[in-house]
Amino acid sequence: EESVNLALKTNNALNLFMAYCFRSMAFSLRQEPEEAKASLIEAEKLTKDLKIPLVLTQYLIARSYIEIEAIKIPRSVKSNIETLLRTTGDLIKYAQKARANLTEAYRLRAVAYWILDKPSSAVKYFRRSTEAGIGYGGNLELSRTYFEIGKFLRDPKNRRDRINGMNGTECLLKAKTMFEEMNLQWDLAEYEKYAGK
């Protein structure tokens, strides 16, 4: 909220756009979809004047968060599935020009396929996410990829037991170690919630 107010005062469209995207993502993570959508709508208004890959990538990341949460609702309509796959596909296309976002782009695509019960495609994009994270840096997103891979591999519906030579428990422990090293309190809380199930 403070970032939005400062960007409004200084009339800085790029900072305002980024603040709205991050705000939308934060609301998605808190599972507050209406607030997430409201912030994304404000960001979308600014995209017409900011047609650069980094901007479009950040917008598509925020949008993917909302669409992934929507698809988790039982009986999601086919159009929601198609929209999510189109959004994550576009995200990867734009992230090729904003490579700092590739790790997250591939991870979101993998999670989408996991939710849609397409494990082979999920594995493919989880692998690409770890490769991008290791190749381009970005331990925050790489740690979150390990966390999602760990959950994926421990999902009873999934028959795969390893990705990149690591099993689910190893991926979860790797994620936890990285969360602790970076002092990521929210991620550690999510890990503890998952571990407590």
C-alpha positions as a Markdown table, in Angstrom:
| # | Residue | x | y | z |
|---|---|---|---|---|
| 1 | Glu | 0.0 | 0.0 | 0.0 |
| 2 | Glu | 2.8 | 2.4 | 0.8 |
| 3 | Ser | 4.5 | 1.6 | -2.5 |
| 4 | Val | 1.3 | 2.3 | -4.4 |
| 5 | Asn | 0.8 | 5.6 | -2.6 |
| 6 | Leu | 4.4 | 6.7 | -3.2 |
| 7 | Ala | 4.2 | 5.8 | -6.9 |
| 8 | Leu | 0.9 | 7.7 | -7.2 |
| 9 | Lys | 2.5 | 10.8 | -5.6 |
| 10 | Thr | 5.6 | 10.7 | -7.8 |
| 11 | Asn | 3.6 | 9.8 | -10.9 |
| 12 | Asn | 5.9 | 6.9 | -11.7 |
| 13 | Ala | 3.9 | 4.5 | -13.9 |
| 14 | Leu | 6.4 | 1.7 | -13.9 |
| 15 | Asn | 6.8 | 1.6 | -10.1 |
| 16 | Leu | 3.0 | 1.8 | -9.7 |
| 17 | Phe | 2.5 | -1.1 | -12.1 |
| 18 | Met | 5.1 | -3.2 | -10.3 |
| 19 | Ala | 3.5 | -2.4 | -6.9 |
| 20 | Tyr | 0.0 | -3.4 | -8.2 |
| 21 | Cys | 1.5 | -6.7 | -9.6 |
| 22 | Phe | 3.3 | -7.6 | -6.3 |
| 23 | Arg | 0.2 | -6.6 | -4.3 |
| 24 | Ser | -2.0 | -8.9 | -6.5 |
| 25 | Met | 0.5 | -11.8 | -6.0 |
| 26 | Ala | 0.5 | -11.1 | -2.2 |
| 27 | Phe | -3.3 | -11.3 | -2.0 |
| 28 | Ser | -3.2 | -14.5 | -4.1 |
| 29 | Leu | -0.7 | -16.1 | -1.7 |
| 30 | Arg | -3.0 | -15.0 | 1.2 |
| 31 | Gln | -5.9 | -16.6 | -0.7 |
| 32 | Glu | -7.8 | -13.4 | -1.1 |
| 33 | Pro | -8.9 | -13.6 | -4.7 |
| 34 | Glu | -11.1 | -10.6 | -5.0 |
| 35 | Glu | -8.4 | -8.3 | -3.7 |
| 36 | Ala | -5.8 | -10.0 | -6.0 |
| 37 | Lys | -8.1 | -9.4 | -9.0 |
| 38 | Ala | -8.7 | -5.7 | -8.0 |
| 39 | Ser | -4.9 | -5.0 | -7.9 |
| 40 | Leu | -4.4 | -6.9 | -11.2 |
| 41 | Ile | -7.1 | -4.8 | -12.9 |
| 42 | Glu | -5.2 | -1.7 | -11.8 |
| 43 | Ala | -1.9 | -3.1 | -13.2 |
| 44 | Glu | -3.6 | -4.1 | -16.4 |
| 45 | Lys | -4.7 | -0.5 | -17.0 |
| 46 | Leu | -1.0 | 0.5 | -17.1 |
| 47 | Thr | 0.2 | -2.2 | -19.5 |
| 48 | Lys | -0.9 | -0.4 | -22.6 |
| 49 | Asp | 1.7 | 2.3 | -22.0 |
| 50 | Leu | 4.4 | -0.2 | -20.8 |
| 51 | Lys | 4.9 | -2.7 | -23.6 |
| 52 | Ile | 8.3 | -4.1 | -22.5 |
| 53 | Pro | 9.0 | -7.8 | -21.8 |
| 54 | Leu | 9.8 | -7.3 | -18.1 |
| 55 | Val | 6.5 | -5.5 | -17.5 |
| 56 | Leu | 4.4 | -8.0 | -19.4 |
| 57 | Thr | 6.1 | -10.9 | -17.7 |
| 58 | Gln | 5.4 | -9.5 | -14.3 |
| 59 | Tyr | 1.7 | -9.0 | -15.2 |
| 60 | Leu | 1.4 | -12.6 | -16.5 |
| 61 | Ile | 3.0 | -13.9 | -13.3 |
| 62 | Ala | 0.4 | -12.1 | -11.2 |
| 63 | Arg | -2.3 | -13.3 | -13.5 |
| 64 | Ser | -1.1 | -16.9 | -13.3 |
| 65 | Tyr | -1.3 | -16.8 | -9.5 |
| 66 | Ile | -4.9 | -15.8 | -9.7 |
| 67 | Glu | -5.8 | -18.4 | -12.4 |
| 68 | Ile | -4.0 | -21.2 | -10.6 |
| 69 | Glu | -6.0 | -20.5 | -7.5 |
| 70 | Ala | -9.2 | -20.4 | -9.5 |
| 71 | Ile | -8.5 | -23.7 | -11.2 |
| 72 | Lys | -8.1 | -25.5 | -7.8 |
| 73 | Ile | -11.8 | -24.9 | -7.2 |
| 74 | Pro | -13.7 | -28.2 | -8.0 |
| 75 | Arg | -15.6 | -28.3 | -11.3 |
| 76 | Ser | -13.5 | -25.6 | -12.9 |
| 77 | Val | -14.9 | -24.9 | -16.3 |
| 78 | Lys | -13.0 | -25.8 | -19.4 |
| 79 | Ser | -12.5 | -22.2 | -20.4 |
| 80 | Asn | -10.6 | -21.5 | -17.1 |
| 81 | Ile | -8.2 | -24.4 | -18.0 |
| 82 | Glu | -7.6 | -23.1 | -21.5 |
| 83 | Thr | -7.1 | -19.6 | -20.1 |
| 84 | Leu | -4.5 | -20.8 | -17.5 |
| 85 | Leu | -2.6 | -22.7 | -20.2 |
| 86 | Arg | -2.6 | -19.8 | -22.5 |
| 87 | Thr | -1.5 | -17.4 | -19.7 |
| 88 | Thr | 1.4 | -19.6 | -18.6 |
| 89 | Gly | 2.4 | -20.2 | -22.2 |
| 90 | Asp | 2.5 | -16.5 | -22.9 |
| 91 | Leu | 4.4 | -16.0 | -19.6 |
| 92 | Ile | 7.2 | -18.4 | -20.7 |
| 93 | Lys | 7.4 | -16.7 | -24.1 |
| 94 | Tyr | 7.9 | -13.2 | -22.6 |
| 95 | Ala | 10.2 | -14.6 | -19.8 |
| 96 | Gln | 12.6 | -15.7 | -22.5 |
| 97 | Lys | 13.4 | -11.9 | -22.9 |
| 98 | Ala | 13.3 | -11.3 | -19.1 |
| 99 | Arg | 15.3 | -14.3 | -18.0 |
| 100 | Ala | 15.3 | -13.4 | -14.3 |
| 101 | Asn | 11.6 | -14.6 | -14.4 |
| 102 | Leu | 12.1 | -17.9 | -16.2 |
| 103 | Thr | 12.4 | -20.0 | -13.0 |
| 104 | Glu | 9.0 | -18.8 | -11.8 |
| 105 | Ala | 7.5 | -19.0 | -15.3 |
| 106 | Tyr | 8.4 | -22.6 | -15.7 |
| 107 | Arg | 7.3 | -23.4 | -12.1 |
| 108 | Leu | 3.9 | -21.9 | -12.6 |
| 109 | Arg | 3.5 | -23.8 | -15.8 |
| 110 | Ala | 4.5 | -27.0 | -14.0 |
| 111 | Val | 2.0 | -26.4 | -11.2 |
| 112 | Ala | -0.7 | -25.8 | -13.7 |
| 113 | Tyr | -0.1 | -29.1 | -15.4 |
| 114 | Trp | 0.1 | -30.8 | -12.0 |
| 115 | Ile | -3.3 | -29.5 | -11.0 |
| 116 | Leu | -4.7 | -30.6 | -14.4 |
| 117 | Asp | -3.4 | -34.2 | -13.8 |
| 118 | Lys | -0.8 | -34.0 | -16.5 |
| 119 | Pro | 2.3 | -35.3 | -14.6 |
| 120 | Ser | 4.6 | -35.8 | -17.5 |
| 121 | Ser | 4.2 | -32.2 | -18.6 |
| 122 | Ala | 4.6 | -31.1 | -15.0 |
| 123 | Val | 7.9 | -32.9 | -14.7 |
| 124 | Lys | 9.1 | -31.4 | -17.9 |
| 125 | Tyr | 8.5 | -27.8 | -16.6 |
| 126 | Phe | 9.7 | -28.5 | -13.1 |
| 127 | Arg | 13.0 | -29.6 | -14.6 |
| 128 | Arg | 13.2 | -26.5 | -16.7 |
| 129 | Ser | 12.5 | -24.4 | -13.7 |
| 130 | Thr | 15.4 | -25.9 | -11.7 |
| 131 | Glu | 17.7 | -25.5 | -14.7 |
| 132 | Ala | 16.7 | -21.9 | -15.1 |
| 133 | Gly | 17.1 | -21.2 | -11.4 |
| 134 | Ile | 20.6 | -22.8 | -11.3 |
| 135 | Gly | 21.6 | -21.2 | -14.6 |
| 136 | Tyr | 20.4 | -17.7 | -14.2 |
| 137 | Gly | 20.5 | -17.4 | -10.4 |
| 138 | Gly | 17.5 | -16.4 | -8.2 |
| 139 | Asn | 17.5 | -18.6 | -5.1 |
| 140 | Leu | 14.1 | -17.3 | -4.0 |
| 141 | Glu | 12.3 | -18.8 | -7.0 |
| 142 | Leu | 14.6 | -21.9 | -7.1 |
| 143 | Ser | 13.8 | -22.7 | -3.4 |
| 144 | Arg | 10.1 | -22.4 | -4.2 |
| 145 | Thr | 10.5 | -24.7 | -7.1 |
| 146 | Tyr | 12.1 | -27.3 | -4.9 |
| 147 | Phe | 9.2 | -27.0 | -2.5 |
| 148 | Glu | 6.7 | -27.5 | -5.2 |
| 149 | Ile | 8.6 | -30.5 | -6.7 |
| 150 | Gly | 8.8 | -32.0 | -3.2 |
| 151 | Lys | 5.0 | -31.7 | -2.8 |
| 152 | Phe | 4.4 | -33.0 | -6.3 |
| 153 | Leu | 6.6 | -36.1 | -5.8 |
| 154 | Arg | 4.8 | -36.9 | -2.5 |
| 155 | Asp | 1.4 | -36.5 | -4.1 |
| 156 | Pro | -0.3 | -40.0 | -3.9 |
| 157 | Lys | -1.8 | -39.5 | -7.4 |
| 158 | Asn | 1.7 | -39.1 | -8.9 |
| 159 | Arg | 3.7 | -42.2 | -9.9 |
| 160 | Arg | 7.0 | -40.4 | -10.4 |
| 161 | Asp | 9.4 | -40.7 | -7.5 |
| 162 | Arg | 12.4 | -38.6 | -8.5 |
| 163 | Ile | 13.1 | -35.4 | -10.5 |
| 164 | Asn | 16.8 | -34.6 | -11.2 |
| 165 | Gly | 17.8 | -37.5 | -9.0 |
| 166 | Met | 16.0 | -36.2 | -5.9 |
| 167 | Asn | 13.0 | -37.7 | -4.2 |
| 168 | Gly | 10.2 | -35.7 | -2.6 |
| 169 | Thr | 11.7 | -35.6 | 0.9 |
| 170 | Glu | 15.1 | -34.5 | -0.5 |
| 171 | Cys | 13.5 | -31.7 | -2.4 |
| 172 | Leu | 11.5 | -30.5 | 0.6 |
| 173 | Leu | 14.6 | -30.5 | 2.8 |
| 174 | Lys | 16.5 | -28.6 | 0.2 |
| 175 | Ala | 13.7 | -26.0 | 0.0 |
| 176 | Lys | 13.6 | -25.7 | 3.8 |
| 177 | Thr | 17.4 | -25.2 | 4.0 |
| 178 | Met | 17.2 | -22.5 | 1.4 |
| 179 | Phe | 14.3 | -20.8 | 3.1 |
| 180 | Glu | 16.2 | -20.8 | 6.3 |
| 181 | Glu | 19.4 | -19.4 | 4.7 |
| 182 | Met | 17.4 | -16.6 | 3.2 |
| 183 | Asn | 15.3 | -16.1 | 6.3 |
| 184 | Leu | 12.0 | -16.5 | 4.3 |
| 185 | Gln | 9.5 | -16.5 | 7.1 |
| 186 | Trp | 6.4 | -16.8 | 5.0 |
| 187 | Asp | 7.9 | -19.7 | 3.0 |
| 188 | Leu | 9.0 | -21.4 | 6.2 |
| 189 | Ala | 5.5 | -21.1 | 7.6 |
| 190 | Glu | 4.1 | -22.7 | 4.4 |
| 191 | Tyr | 6.7 | -25.5 | 4.8 |
| 192 | Glu | 5.6 | -26.1 | 8.4 |
| 193 | Lys | 2.0 | -26.1 | 7.4 |
| 194 | Tyr | 2.7 | -28.7 | 4.7 |
| 195 | Ala | 5.0 | -30.8 | 7.0 |
| 196 | Gly | 2.3 | -30.8 | 9.7 |
| 197 | Lys | -0.3 | -32.4 | 7.4 |
